Amino acid sequence: MAVRLDHPVWRVLRERRARGDRADGYKVGLAVQGGGMRGVLSGAMLTALEDLGFRDVFDGVYGASSGALNAAYFLAGGSWRNLAAYYDDLTSPAFLSVRRWRAGIMDLDYALGEVLCRRKPLDFAAVLGSPTPLHVAITRLDPPGTELRSGFGDATELVAALRASAWLPVVSRGVADCAGPAIDGAMLTIHPYRLAAGDDCTHVLSLSSRRPGPVPGPYAPVELAVTAALAALDRRLVGPRCRAVRQYQRDRARLAGPPLAPNERVAALPDPPAGRTAGRAGAPEVLDVLPPRGVASFERSAGALLVAARQAYEEAYRVLSGYRGEGFATVPRFVPVAAERGEAADAEAGEGRSGGAAREAS
């Protein structure tokens, strides 16, 4: 993916990193797409952001489902250790198993209890105290709509939002409780760049987890399964879901194109999430990073996940460092972890913490 070195988003990110502040009058959002195990791709891109020194340049981070989990880990730091949850922990039958089809084949108690709190423990204090707010999308049923949750008072509130945001009706029974019934935050707003745009961001770095190519329409088999699951919860969700799928098809074409001219931005401005009002005159500048290789939403092969993550890291590094040379490769980074406490014993110190690709390219 070749990116113009004068792309407005790329330029603002590098200027903020160089200055060490965000005092430029812009509102810069980071949109992290999830999608079950496809989250390993956006998670790998976030490790590239951290390795390149871009963790503190954003005014807000937005995501749903595994994208929201990735975003929380990113704000806490130590992305390489946490990325391993996908190929070390979430490939286990304890998380995904068709044998539990009656109760729901995905066990979020395992993901959010065992993994999030013990195996790859999230530093809740770091997330709650971060100067960059985390915005977690959930879907409300009555009335149907996308809601952004932020300003969490404690870890319990944050976990409730993350649980609801990942509550995919196709593989989880019933609904989650997040100050009321809620389900997966990507049901009615599929791409999170819309969350950032609806929250008045002027610039958005978008990390997509779906590879380039055709997007299934509302009558594709996978979408019919989603629609049936939503109809079983509340038939009022079906129409908004079909509209969201068609909108996502348009979004993919929009994100793949060049930056919009000023006179095109008003027509492209997304509707704000529920409870928010639009305050700008046009759509934001958006830079979208696409993974060169895709994975299935319920991928169980650790090897396939690791290969795809490696390639996604390389793509994000190329785009955000401006590296244009040949012979580019990335190797995984190993981080010792004390199993009894889940604490990283990172042996690498200071500026020598390269995630794989050569830092001098930045």
N, C-alpha and C positions, 0 to 999 in steps of 0.2 A: 504494500500500500504506500504509494508515494504521496507525500503531503507537502504542499507549498510552504516554504520556510517563512513566508509572510502571512500565513493563515492567522486571522485575528485571535483565535483561541490559543494557538501555539505561541504567538508573540506575547500575549498577556501572561501566560503561565511562566515563561522564561524571565520576563521582566520582574514579576513578583518574586520569583526565586532569587534572582540576582540582588534585588533590593532588601529582601528579608521582611517585607511587609505587604499589606493588602490595601494600602491607602491610595487607590487610583480612581475611585468613584465607580468602579464596576462591581457587579455581583456575579461571581464565578461559581458555577455549580459543577459537581462531579456526579454523573449519573451512572449507576452500576447495575447492569442487567443480570438477572439470575436465570431461573429456569431449571430447578432441580440440580442434577449433577453437572449441567452445563455451567454452573457457577464456578467450576474449576478454571474456566477460561477467563472470566472477568477477575477472578481472584488472582490468577497469575499476572494479569495486566496491572493489578494494584501493587504487586511486589515490584514490578518494574518502576512504577511511580515512586514507591518508597526508596528504592535503590538510587533513583535519579534525583532525589531530594525535593520531590513535589508534594510531600504529605501536608504541608502547612500553607499551601497557596490557595485553598478553596474556602469559599464563604458558606458552603453547605454541601452535604453529601446525601444523595437520594437513591433509594433502592427498594426493591420488593423481593420477597422470597429469599433464595440464597444470595441474591444481590445485596439485600439488606444485611445479612449475616457477614458477607465479605466486607461491606462498608464499615460495620462495627469493628471488625478485626483490624481494618486499615487504620482507623482512628486511634486504636489502642497501640499500634506498632507491632513489629515482629511478624510481618506478613508471611515470611518464608515458613516459619514454624506452623502457623495456622493453616496455610494452604495444604499442608500434608493431611489435614483432616479428611479431605476428599478421597485420597487414594489409600490412606492408612485405616480410617475409621468408618467412613460412610459407605464403603463397599461391603460391609458386613451384613449378614442376614438379620442382625439385630436392628438394623435400620430399614432395609428393604427386603421384604419377603412376600411372595405371592401366597404363601401358606396362611397368611393372616388376612386374606381377602375379605372375610366377613367383618373384621374389626378395622380394616384399613391397612394396606400393605406398607405404608410408610409410618414409622414410629418416631414421632417428633419428640417424645419424652427421652428417647435415646440420644437424638441429635442435640437437644437443648439442655438435657440434664447431664448425661454421661460425657458427651463430647465438649459442649460449650463450657461446662462448669468444672470438668475434671481432666479429661484427656488433653484437650487443647484449650485451657481455661482462658476465657475472655477477661481482660483487665477492665472490669466494669467501672472502676473509679476513673480510669483514663478516658473512657468513652463519655461518661457523665460530666467530667470536668473539661472536656476538650473545647477549645475556643472555636472549633468548627462543628456546628450542630449536625446531628444525624437525623434525617427525615425518613421514617419508615412508612411505606404505603400499605394500607389494609383496604379491604373491600367491605363496605357496609351493605346489609341486605335490605334495610327498611329506613329510608328509601335506598334503592341501589345506587352506589356511587363509590368513588375512590376517596379515601381520607388519608391525609398525612399526619403521622404522629411524631411529635418531637418534644423537646423540653422535658425529658423524663426525670421524675423526682428521685427515683431509686432504681436498683437493679431489677426489682420485681416488675415495675412498669415497663422497663426496656424488654425484658424477656417475654412479657405478655404480648407486646407489639411484634416482636420477632416471630413468636409462635403463630400469631394470627396471620402475619404476612406470608408465612410459609404453608398455611393450611390449605392445601390443594384438594378440592372436593373429589377429584377422580380417585385419589389414593388415601384420603382421610375421611372418616365418617363424621357426620354432624358438622358443627361449627366450633370455632375457637371463641374464647371470651377475652375481649380487650375493651373494657368499659362498655360492654354490649356485644352482641353476636357479630362475628367478622370472619372473613376467609381470605385466601391468598390475594395479596395486594396487586398482582398483575392481571387479575381477571378482567377488569374493565379499563385499565390503563396499561397496555402491554409493554411499551418501551418507556423506561424511566426518564428519558430526556424530557418527556412531557411534564413530569413532576417538577423538574427544575425550571422549565419554561413557565409553568403555571405559577411558580413561586417568585416570579419577577427576576430570574437570572438574566443577565445580559450576555454571558458567555457560558457555554456548557461543554465540558469534556465528557463524551459518552463512551462507555466501555461496553460493547455489545458482546453477547455470548452466543449469538446465532451466526453461523458462517454466511458469506454472501450466497445469494441464490433465491429462487422463488419461495415465497411465504405461503403456507397453506391457507386456503380460503375458509369461510365459515361452514362449507359443506364437505370439507376433507374429513376422512375417517377420524383422525385424532381430535378434530374440533367437534365432531358430532358426539364423541364420548364426553368431552368437556361440557357441551351444551346439555346433554342428558343429566349429568351430575348436578349442574346448576339448576335445571328444571326441577329436580327432586328436592332441592332446598327451597327454591322460590322461583316460580315461573317468570316473575318480573325481571330476573337477571338475564334471561335468554336474549331479549332484544338488545340490551346494552352490550352484551358480549359479542353478538354478531357485528354490531357497529364498531366495536373496539378492534375486531380482527380486520375489518376492511380499512380502518384507520391505520392499523399497524402496517398493512401492505403499502399504503401511501407514505407512511413514515420511513420505511426502509428505502424507498426511492428518493425521498427528500434527503435522508442522511447520506446516501451514496453520492449525491451531487455536490457541486461546488458551493461555496458560501453564497447566501442569497444577497441580491442587490437590495438597497434600502427600501425601494418601492415594492418589493416582494414580501417583506417581512410581516406586514400587517395581516395579509391573507393567510400566512402560515402560522400565526400565533395560536397555540393550543388553548383550549378552555382550561381555567385553573381548577385544581382539585376542590372537592366539596368544602365549603366554609371559607374559601379564599376568593379574593377579587383581583382581577387583572389590574396592574398599575402602570403598565408600559404601553408604548405606542406600537411595538412590533415584536416579532419573534427574535430569539437570541441567536448569536453566532454559535454554531455547533460544529465540533470536530469529533467525528465518530471513528473509533478504532475497532476494526473487525478481526475476528480470529481467522487464520488461514485454514484451520481444520476444525470441524465440529465434533461434538460428542452427543450421545443420546441423553435425554433428560433423566433416564434411569440407568445409566451406564454402570456396570458392575465390575469392569475390568480395570484393575489398578494400573496396568501397563498402558492401556489406551488413554486413561485420564492423565497420566504423567507425560506421555508424548504430546498430547494436545495442549497441556499446560505449558510445556516447554516452548512450543511454537507460538502460543499466545503471548508469552513473555517476550519472545524475540520480536514479534510484531509491534507490541507496545513500545519496546525499547527503541526500535528503529524510528518509529513515528515521533516519539517525544524527545529523543536525543538529537535528531537530525542526522543520524549516521547514514552515510550513503556508500560505504565501502563494500568490498566483496569479502568472502571468507568469514562471514558472521556466524557465530554459533553460541549456544547457551548450554551450560551444564548445571545440573541441580545443585543446590546448596544444602549441606548437611548441618543440622543444628542439634547438638546434644540436649536432651530433655530429661530432667529428674522425674522419673515416673511417679514417685510417691507424692510429689507436690505439683507436678505439671509445670515446673518453672524452667524456662530456657536457660541453659548454661552456655551461652554463646561465647565461643572461644575467640571469635574474631573481634577485634577492637577498632574503635575510632573510624577513620575514613576508609579503612581497608575492607569494609563490609560490602563487597560486590556480590550481587545475587547470581552472577554468571557472566553476562556480557561485559565487555571492557568498559570501565567507567570513563576512560579518557575520550571515548566517543562523544560524551556529553559536553 
